[in-house]
Amino acid sequence: METLPISKFKATCLAVLEDVRKQKKRVLITKKREPIAEIAPVDYQKEEIALIDTVTFLGDIISPVAEDEWEIGR
């Protein structure tokens, strides 16, 4: 794992983040040689979810609601 002092990270932040993204590597940020943060690539994959079977039919959504059903909890 690459180690960078915070001063160098501050000066090259965008380039370091781009390297982390492209090369899938981790970087340890230090202050006075003590670790303070670790930067790691995100394994984000947009998952498409089929909506079929996710909706429950509860009743008629077109007809007017009866007056006694207006308030919740009745």
PDB file as gemmi writes it, atoms N, CA and C in Angstrom:
CRYST1    1.000    1.000    1.000  90.00  90.00  90.00 P 1                      
ATOM      1  N   MET A   1       0.859  -1.170   0.000  1.00  0.00           N  
ATOM      2  CA  MET A   1       0.000   0.000   0.000  1.00  0.00           C  
ATOM      3  C   MET A   1       0.903   1.230   0.000  1.00  0.00           C  
ATOM      4  N   GLU A   2       0.573   2.152  -0.855  1.00  0.00           N  
ATOM      5  CA  GLU A   2       1.324   3.410  -0.936  1.00  0.00           C  
ATOM      6  C   GLU A   2       1.013   4.281   0.280  1.00  0.00           C  
ATOM      7  N   THR A   3       2.035   4.983   0.769  1.00  0.00           N  
ATOM      8  CA  THR A   3       1.879   5.899   1.897  1.00  0.00           C  
ATOM      9  C   THR A   3       2.246   7.299   1.449  1.00  0.00           C  
ATOM     10  N   LEU A   4       1.410   8.275   1.803  1.00  0.00           N  
ATOM     11  CA  LEU A   4       1.659   9.667   1.446  1.00  0.00           C  
ATOM     12  C   LEU A   4       1.534  10.555   2.676  1.00  0.00           C  
ATOM     13  N   PRO A   5       2.469  11.480   2.849  1.00  0.00           N  
ATOM     14  CA  PRO A   5       2.273  12.474   3.905  1.00  0.00           C  
ATOM     15  C   PRO A   5       1.122  13.402   3.505  1.00  0.00           C  
ATOM     16  N   ILE A   6       0.445  13.927   4.485  1.00  0.00           N  
ATOM     17  CA  ILE A   6      -0.732  14.744   4.219  1.00  0.00           C  
ATOM     18  C   ILE A   6      -0.404  15.964   3.358  1.00  0.00           C  
ATOM     19  N   SER A   7       0.767  16.524   3.510  1.00  0.00           N  
ATOM     20  CA  SER A   7       1.134  17.696   2.703  1.00  0.00           C  
ATOM     21  C   SER A   7       1.202  17.345   1.216  1.00  0.00           C  
ATOM     22  N   LYS A   8       1.763  16.171   0.904  1.00  0.00           N  
ATOM     23  CA  LYS A   8       1.828  15.752  -0.499  1.00  0.00           C  
ATOM     24  C   LYS A   8       0.438  15.380  -1.018  1.00  0.00           C  
ATOM     25  N   PHE A   9      -0.378  14.751  -0.160  1.00  0.00           N  
ATOM     26  CA  PHE A   9      -1.742  14.419  -0.567  1.00  0.00           C  
ATOM     27  C   PHE A   9      -2.528  15.681  -0.885  1.00  0.00           C  
ATOM     28  N   LYS A  10      -2.379  16.702  -0.045  1.00  0.00           N  
ATOM     29  CA  LYS A  10      -3.087  17.960  -0.268  1.00  0.00           C  
ATOM     30  C   LYS A  10      -2.698  18.585  -1.602  1.00  0.00           C  
ATOM     31  N   ALA A  11      -1.432  18.516  -1.946  1.00  0.00           N  
ATOM     32  CA  ALA A  11      -0.949  19.121  -3.189  1.00  0.00           C  
ATOM     33  C   ALA A  11      -1.351  18.323  -4.428  1.00  0.00           C  
ATOM     34  N   THR A  12      -1.577  17.017  -4.268  1.00  0.00           N  
ATOM     35  CA  THR A  12      -1.854  16.158  -5.430  1.00  0.00           C  
ATOM     36  C   THR A  12      -3.145  15.365  -5.274  1.00  0.00           C  
ATOM     37  N   CYS A  13      -4.065  15.870  -4.512  1.00  0.00           N  
ATOM     38  CA  CYS A  13      -5.289  15.159  -4.149  1.00  0.00           C  
ATOM     39  C   CYS A  13      -6.033  14.576  -5.361  1.00  0.00           C  
ATOM     40  N   LEU A  14      -6.319  15.391  -6.355  1.00  0.00           N  
ATOM     41  CA  LEU A  14      -7.098  14.905  -7.497  1.00  0.00           C  
ATOM     42  C   LEU A  14      -6.374  13.803  -8.258  1.00  0.00           C  
ATOM     43  N   ALA A  15      -5.068  13.948  -8.421  1.00  0.00           N  
ATOM     44  CA  ALA A  15      -4.295  12.920  -9.122  1.00  0.00           C  
ATOM     45  C   ALA A  15      -4.264  11.623  -8.313  1.00  0.00           C  
ATOM     46  N   VAL A  16      -4.119  11.729  -7.004  1.00  0.00           N  
ATOM     47  CA  VAL A  16      -4.111  10.542  -6.145  1.00  0.00           C  
ATOM     48  C   VAL A  16      -5.456   9.823  -6.229  1.00  0.00           C  
ATOM     49  N   LEU A  17      -6.541  10.571  -6.140  1.00  0.00           N  
ATOM     50  CA  LEU A  17      -7.868   9.954  -6.228  1.00  0.00           C  
ATOM     51  C   LEU A  17      -8.094   9.284  -7.575  1.00  0.00           C  
ATOM     52  N   GLU A  18      -7.605   9.889  -8.629  1.00  0.00           N  
ATOM     53  CA  GLU A  18      -7.738   9.285  -9.955  1.00  0.00           C  
ATOM     54  C   GLU A  18      -6.935   7.993 -10.047  1.00  0.00           C  
ATOM     55  N   ASP A  19      -5.736   7.975  -9.461  1.00  0.00           N  
ATOM     56  CA  ASP A  19      -4.930   6.746  -9.433  1.00  0.00           C  
ATOM     57  C   ASP A  19      -5.641   5.642  -8.654  1.00  0.00           C  
ATOM     58  N   VAL A  20      -6.230   6.006  -7.533  1.00  0.00           N  
ATOM     59  CA  VAL A  20      -6.966   5.030  -6.725  1.00  0.00           C  
ATOM     60  C   VAL A  20      -8.102   4.434  -7.550  1.00  0.00           C  
ATOM     61  N   ARG A  21      -8.814   5.286  -8.267  1.00  0.00           N  
ATOM     62  CA  ARG A  21      -9.939   4.813  -9.081  1.00  0.00           C  
ATOM     63  C   ARG A  21      -9.475   3.919 -10.225  1.00  0.00           C  
ATOM     64  N   LYS A  22      -8.467   4.366 -10.966  1.00  0.00           N  
ATOM     65  CA  LYS A  22      -8.024   3.625 -12.153  1.00  0.00           C  
ATOM     66  C   LYS A  22      -7.270   2.346 -11.808  1.00  0.00           C  
ATOM     67  N   GLN A  23      -6.367   2.438 -10.844  1.00  0.00           N  
ATOM     68  CA  GLN A  23      -5.489   1.305 -10.541  1.00  0.00           C  
ATOM     69  C   GLN A  23      -6.030   0.407  -9.429  1.00  0.00           C  
ATOM     70  N   LYS A  24      -7.189   0.784  -8.856  1.00  0.00           N  
ATOM     71  CA  LYS A  24      -7.805  -0.001  -7.783  1.00  0.00           C  
ATOM     72  C   LYS A  24      -6.813  -0.261  -6.644  1.00  0.00           C  
ATOM     73  N   LYS A  25      -6.083   0.784  -6.246  1.00  0.00           N  
ATOM     74  CA  LYS A  25      -5.104   0.633  -5.173  1.00  0.00           C  
ATOM     75  C   LYS A  25      -5.526   1.456  -3.961  1.00  0.00           C  
ATOM     76  N   ARG A  26      -4.974   1.117  -2.819  1.00  0.00           N  
ATOM     77  CA  ARG A  26      -5.251   1.822  -1.580  1.00  0.00           C  
ATOM     78  C   ARG A  26      -4.086   2.754  -1.274  1.00  0.00           C  
ATOM     79  N   VAL A  27      -4.388   3.872  -0.628  1.00  0.00           N  
ATOM     80  CA  VAL A  27      -3.355   4.840  -0.253  1.00  0.00           C  
ATOM     81  C   VAL A  27      -3.567   5.207   1.214  1.00  0.00           C  
ATOM     82  N   LEU A  28      -2.493   5.171   1.972  1.00  0.00           N  
ATOM     83  CA  LEU A  28      -2.519   5.531   3.382  1.00  0.00           C  
ATOM     84  C   LEU A  28      -1.987   6.951   3.531  1.00  0.00           C  
ATOM     85  N   ILE A  29      -2.769   7.814   4.170  1.00  0.00           N  
ATOM     86  CA  ILE A  29      -2.368   9.206   4.387  1.00  0.00           C  
ATOM     87  C   ILE A  29      -1.836   9.315   5.816  1.00  0.00           C  
ATOM     88  N   THR A  30      -0.666   9.961   5.955  1.00  0.00           N  
ATOM     89  CA  THR A  30      -0.051  10.081   7.274  1.00  0.00           C  
ATOM     90  C   THR A  30       0.173  11.540   7.653  1.00  0.00           C  
ATOM     91  N   LYS A  31       0.235  11.760   8.957  1.00  0.00           N  
ATOM     92  CA  LYS A  31       0.579  13.073   9.501  1.00  0.00           C  
ATOM     93  C   LYS A  31       1.613  12.822  10.589  1.00  0.00           C  
ATOM     94  N   LYS A  32       2.785  13.390  10.389  1.00  0.00           N  
ATOM     95  CA  LYS A  32       3.913  13.141  11.300  1.00  0.00           C  
ATOM     96  C   LYS A  32       4.170  11.643  11.431  1.00  0.00           C  
ATOM     97  N   ARG A  33       4.100  10.953  10.295  1.00  0.00           N  
ATOM     98  CA  ARG A  33       4.344   9.508  10.154  1.00  0.00           C  
ATOM     99  C   ARG A  33       3.318   8.621  10.846  1.00  0.00           C  
ATOM    100  N   GLU A  34       2.233   9.203  11.331  1.00  0.00           N  
ATOM    101  CA  GLU A  34       1.147   8.436  11.937  1.00  0.00           C  
ATOM    102  C   GLU A  34      -0.009   8.345  10.942  1.00  0.00           C  
ATOM    103  N   PRO A  35      -0.556   7.167  10.717  1.00  0.00           N  
ATOM    104  CA  PRO A  35      -1.692   7.027   9.790  1.00  0.00           C  
ATOM    105  C   PRO A  35      -2.909   7.802  10.300  1.00  0.00           C  
ATOM    106  N   ILE A  36      -3.532   8.562   9.393  1.00  0.00           N  
ATOM    107  CA  ILE A  36      -4.745   9.298   9.774  1.00  0.00           C  
ATOM    108  C   ILE A  36      -5.935   8.951   8.880  1.00  0.00           C  
ATOM    109  N   ALA A  37      -5.663   8.427   7.687  1.00  0.00           N  
ATOM    110  CA  ALA A  37      -6.760   8.083   6.778  1.00  0.00           C  
ATOM    111  C   ALA A  37      -6.269   7.081   5.749  1.00  0.00           C  
ATOM    112  N   GLU A  38      -7.220   6.329   5.234  1.00  0.00           N  
ATOM    113  CA  GLU A  38      -6.920   5.394   4.156  1.00  0.00           C  
ATOM    114  C   GLU A  38      -7.912   5.633   3.034  1.00  0.00           C  
ATOM    115  N   ILE A  39      -7.407   5.724   1.833  1.00  0.00           N  
ATOM    116  CA  ILE A  39      -8.260   5.917   0.664  1.00  0.00           C  
ATOM    117  C   ILE A  39      -8.303   4.595  -0.087  1.00  0.00           C  
ATOM    118  N   ALA A  40      -9.522   4.134  -0.366  1.00  0.00           N  
ATOM    119  CA  ALA A  40      -9.697   2.856  -1.048  1.00  0.00           C  
ATOM    120  C   ALA A  40     -10.690   3.037  -2.185  1.00  0.00           C  
ATOM    121  N   PRO A  41     -10.523   2.282  -3.261  1.00  0.00           N  
ATOM    122  CA  PRO A  41     -11.477   2.380  -4.370  1.00  0.00           C  
ATOM    123  C   PRO A  41     -12.837   1.834  -3.953  1.00  0.00           C  
ATOM    124  N   VAL A  42     -13.861   2.400  -4.527  1.00  0.00           N  
ATOM    125  CA  VAL A  42     -15.226   1.965  -4.257  1.00  0.00           C  
ATOM    126  C   VAL A  42     -15.607   0.916  -5.289  1.00  0.00           C  
ATOM    127  N   ASP A  43     -16.172  -0.171  -4.810  1.00  0.00           N  
ATOM    128  CA  ASP A  43     -16.640  -1.208  -5.718  1.00  0.00           C  
ATOM    129  C   ASP A  43     -18.142  -1.012  -5.911  1.00  0.00           C  
ATOM    130  N   TYR A  44     -18.482  -0.007  -6.682  1.00  0.00           N  
ATOM    131  CA  TYR A  44     -19.882   0.361  -6.885  1.00  0.00           C  
ATOM    132  C   TYR A  44     -20.340  -0.123  -8.244  1.00  0.00           C  
ATOM    133  N   GLN A  45     -21.376  -0.934  -8.228  1.00  0.00           N  
ATOM    134  CA  GLN A  45     -21.976  -1.384  -9.471  1.00  0.00           C  
ATOM    135  C   GLN A  45     -23.464  -1.128  -9.373  1.00  0.00           C  
ATOM    136  N   LYS A  46     -23.965  -0.348 -10.292  1.00  0.00           N  
ATOM    137  CA  LYS A  46     -25.387  -0.036 -10.281  1.00  0.00           C  
ATOM    138  C   LYS A  46     -26.152  -1.308 -10.609  1.00  0.00           C  
ATOM    139  N   GLU A  47     -26.947  -1.725  -9.660  1.00  0.00           N  
ATOM    140  CA  GLU A  47     -27.715  -2.954  -9.832  1.00  0.00           C  
ATOM    141  C   GLU A  47     -29.128  -2.603 -10.260  1.00  0.00           C  
ATOM    142  N   GLU A  48     -29.539  -3.150 -11.372  1.00  0.00           N  
ATOM    143  CA  GLU A  48     -30.896  -2.915 -11.842  1.00  0.00           C  
ATOM    144  C   GLU A  48     -31.819  -3.926 -11.191  1.00  0.00           C  
ATOM    145  N   ILE A  49     -32.894  -3.417 -10.613  1.00  0.00           N  
ATOM    146  CA  ILE A  49     -33.843  -4.264  -9.912  1.00  0.00           C  
ATOM    147  C   ILE A  49     -35.155  -4.287 -10.701  1.00  0.00           C  
ATOM    148  N   ALA A  50     -35.604  -5.470 -10.990  1.00  0.00           N  
ATOM    149  CA  ALA A  50     -36.879  -5.599 -11.684  1.00  0.00           C  
ATOM    150  C   ALA A  50     -38.000  -5.212 -10.731  1.00  0.00           C  
ATOM    151  N   LEU A  51     -38.928  -4.405 -11.193  1.00  0.00           N  
ATOM    152  CA  LEU A  51     -40.017  -3.950 -10.343  1.00  0.00           C  
ATOM    153  C   LEU A  51     -41.196  -4.916 -10.291  1.00  0.00           C  
ATOM    154  N   ILE A  52     -41.161  -5.917 -11.136  1.00  0.00           N  
ATOM    155  CA  ILE A  52     -42.248  -6.894 -11.102  1.00  0.00           C  
ATOM    156  C   ILE A  52     -42.234  -7.579  -9.736  1.00  0.00           C  
ATOM    157  N   ASP A  53     -43.374  -7.839  -9.188  1.00  0.00           N  
ATOM    158  CA  ASP A  53     -43.540  -8.456  -7.868  1.00  0.00           C  
ATOM    159  C   ASP A  53     -43.116  -7.551  -6.719  1.00  0.00           C  
ATOM    160  N   THR A  54     -42.927  -6.257  -6.955  1.00  0.00           N  
ATOM    161  CA  THR A  54     -42.592  -5.343  -5.865  1.00  0.00           C  
ATOM    162  C   THR A  54     -43.764  -4.455  -5.496  1.00  0.00           C  
ATOM    163  N   VAL A  55     -44.845  -4.539  -6.248  1.00  0.00           N  
ATOM    164  CA  VAL A  55     -46.021  -3.723  -5.994  1.00  0.00           C  
ATOM    165  C   VAL A  55     -47.153  -4.628  -5.516  1.00  0.00           C  
ATOM    166  N   THR A  56     -47.839  -4.185  -4.487  1.00  0.00           N  
ATOM    167  CA  THR A  56     -48.972  -4.942  -3.960  1.00  0.00           C  
ATOM    168  C   THR A  56     -50.256  -4.217  -4.301  1.00  0.00           C  
ATOM    169  N   PHE A  57     -51.180  -4.908  -4.907  1.00  0.00           N  
ATOM    170  CA  PHE A  57     -52.476  -4.336  -5.249  1.00  0.00           C  
ATOM    171  C   PHE A  57     -53.358  -4.373  -4.014  1.00  0.00           C  
ATOM    172  N   LEU A  58     -53.790  -3.196  -3.555  1.00  0.00           N  
ATOM    173  CA  LEU A  58     -54.609  -3.122  -2.347  1.00  0.00           C  
ATOM    174  C   LEU A  58     -56.068  -2.856  -2.634  1.00  0.00           C  
ATOM    175  N   GLY A  59     -56.386  -2.368  -3.793  1.00  0.00           N  
ATOM    176  CA  GLY A  59     -57.779  -2.104  -4.105  1.00  0.00           C  
ATOM    177  C   GLY A  59     -57.901  -1.110  -5.240  1.00  0.00           C  
ATOM    178  N   ASP A  60     -59.094  -0.584  -5.390  1.00  0.00           N  
ATOM    179  CA  ASP A  60     -59.416   0.349  -6.459  1.00  0.00           C  
ATOM    180  C   ASP A  60     -58.737   1.697  -6.203  1.00  0.00           C  
ATOM    181  N   ILE A  61     -57.901   2.149  -7.135  1.00  0.00           N  
ATOM    182  CA  ILE A  61     -57.209   3.428  -6.959  1.00  0.00           C  
ATOM    183  C   ILE A  61     -57.869   4.551  -7.753  1.00  0.00           C  
ATOM    184  N   ILE A  62     -58.951   4.248  -8.437  1.00  0.00           N  
ATOM    185  CA  ILE A  62     -59.601   5.252  -9.280  1.00  0.00           C  
ATOM    186  C   ILE A  62     -60.851   5.824  -8.626  1.00  0.00           C  
ATOM    187  N   SER A  63     -61.627   4.978  -7.997  1.00  0.00           N  
ATOM    188  CA  SER A  63     -62.887   5.432  -7.388  1.00  0.00           C  
ATOM    189  C   SER A  63     -62.606   6.346  -6.194  1.00  0.00           C  
ATOM    190  N   PRO A  64     -63.535   7.258  -5.893  1.00  0.00           N  
ATOM    191  CA  PRO A  64     -63.371   8.148  -4.744  1.00  0.00           C  
ATOM    192  C   PRO A  64     -63.315   7.358  -3.435  1.00  0.00           C  
ATOM    193  N   VAL A  65     -62.635   7.912  -2.460  1.00  0.00           N  
ATOM    194  CA  VAL A  65     -62.521   7.277  -1.155  1.00  0.00           C  
ATOM    195  C   VAL A  65     -63.737   7.663  -0.328  1.00  0.00           C  
ATOM    196  N   ALA A  66     -64.291   6.690   0.397  1.00  0.00           N  
ATOM    197  CA  ALA A  66     -65.442   6.955   1.253  1.00  0.00           C  
ATOM    198  C   ALA A  66     -65.030   7.907   2.372  1.00  0.00           C  
ATOM    199  N   GLU A  67     -65.961   8.739   2.830  1.00  0.00           N  
ATOM    200  CA  GLU A  67     -65.664   9.753   3.842  1.00  0.00           C  
ATOM    201  C   GLU A  67     -65.099   9.139   5.121  1.00  0.00           C  
ATOM    202  N   ASP A  68     -65.568   7.965   5.522  1.00  0.00           N  
ATOM    203  CA  ASP A  68     -65.091   7.347   6.759  1.00  0.00           C  
ATOM    204  C   ASP A  68     -63.679   6.763   6.624  1.00  0.00           C  
ATOM    205  N   GLU A  69     -63.103   6.730   5.419  1.00  0.00           N  
ATOM    206  CA  GLU A  69     -61.752   6.210   5.209  1.00  0.00           C  
ATOM    207  C   GLU A  69     -60.712   7.318   5.044  1.00  0.00           C  
ATOM    208  N   TRP A  70     -61.113   8.586   5.221  1.00  0.00           N  
ATOM    209  CA  TRP A  70     -60.186   9.695   5.037  1.00  0.00           C  
ATOM    210  C   TRP A  70     -59.121   9.749   6.112  1.00  0.00           C  
ATOM    211  N   GLU A  71     -59.459   9.461   7.334  1.00  0.00           N  
ATOM    212  CA  GLU A  71     -58.501   9.543   8.416  1.00  0.00           C  
ATOM    213  C   GLU A  71     -57.797   8.205   8.608  1.00  0.00           C  
ATOM    214  N   ILE A  72     -56.509   8.285   8.888  1.00  0.00           N  
ATOM    215  CA  ILE A  72     -55.711   7.084   9.090  1.00  0.00           C  
ATOM    216  C   ILE A  72     -56.026   6.519  10.476  1.00  0.00           C  
ATOM    217  N   GLY A  73     -56.091   5.231  10.582  1.00  0.00           N  
ATOM    218  CA  GLY A  73     -56.293   4.580  11.865  1.00  0.00           C  
ATOM    219  C   GLY A  73     -57.742   4.309  12.212  1.00  0.00           C  
ATOM    220  N   ARG A  74     -58.629   4.581  11.333  1.00  0.00           N  
ATOM    221  CA  ARG A  74     -60.045   4.297  11.616  1.00  0.00           C  
ATOM    222  C   ARG A  74     -60.392   2.904  11.238  1.00  0.00           C  
TER     223      ARG A  74                                                      
END                                                                             
